[in-house]
Amino acid sequence: MSVQIFDPTPCQLGEGPLWHPTRNSLIWFDILGRRMYERAGDKVRHWQFDAYVSAAGWVDDTTVILASQTALSRFDLSSGQSDVLVPLEADKPVTRSNDGRADPYGGFWIGTMGIDGEADAGAIYRFYRGELRQLFAPITISNSISFAPDGGQAYLADTPTQQIMRVALDSDGWPLGDPEVWIDLRAEDLYPDGSEVDSAGNLWNAQWGAGRVACYGADGQFLRAVSVPTDQTTCPAFGGPDLKTLIATTAAVDLDDDPDAGKTFAVEVEIAGQAAHRVLL
């Protein structure tokens, strides 16, 4: 099946797609527009924020953990009320949140970066049962945070390095040692953006500037790529009733002449994704 438009809303920087497993809805973000969207069936709504917002993890049917420029917050999807859980680089006005995803242990990983892409301004953190701990720094553009189905490995990237890293996790989901290079994209001149891992352990990586989501096996070998009709693909997610709908956000920034830039796309695939993990607050 060919790629279809999942939602035509143009985002300057679409990111952070999350298929909420109990609401059967897609939540995603326009980071530069400071908006969070939700689509359930044919109904789309959004929330406007004063600060950049970029990623979420589901807590229960009406609650998500929300990553913003200065905090991780508990956000009520029914009332719109937001309550800060912990500050996130609130003392660093140069940075904002970027890529984030819940892990199989109930933790939430979130990366930061410079608002203008400043070198080495960001880091990657994990929030787990009330504690926010910095894991890796410095990072320039945090991306590709995702997890193996058995919870044994985490994947991540600093996009300008053109490498996807992996790191083993302990029984509570904390990293064991330093990340190692897993997929090196420098020879192909590809830039890894967001990633998600399917139920078979394959990693699907949105590649900025390449107009595609590439699939790599659990051994790191390239398997296939799904083309998206705009260059700046940003992050994939699996959704739909059987989790076999691959959804990809894109960005319109600097692509004023591309009518598809910033839209969210979807295509049916053969392998189901993992259901989004629940965050334990």
DARA-V207123 format. One record per run of one state. SS is the DSSP state (A for helix, B for strand, O for the rest). FROM is the first residue (numbers start at 1). TO is the last residue. If there is no record, write none. Layout:
[[SS:FROM:TO] [SS:FROM:TO]]
//
This chain:
[[O:1:3] [B:4:7] [O:8:12] [B:13:20] [O:21:24] [B:25:30] [O:31:34] [B:35:40] [O:41:42] [B:43:48] [O:49:52] [B:53:60] [O:61:62] [B:63:68] [O:69:70] [B:71:76] [O:77:81] [B:82:87] [O:88:94] [B:95:102] [O:103:107] [B:108:114] [O:115:121] [B:122:128] [O:129:130] [B:131:139] [O:140:140] [B:141:147] [O:148:152] [B:153:158] [A:159:161] [O:162:162] [B:163:169] [O:170:174] [B:175:175] [O:176:179] [B:180:184] [O:185:185] [A:186:188] [O:189:190] [B:191:198] [O:199:202] [B:203:208] [O:209:211] [B:212:216] [O:217:221] [B:222:227] [O:228:231] [B:232:239] [O:240:244] [B:245:251] [O:252:263] [B:264:268] [O:269:272] [B:273:273] [O:274:281]]
//
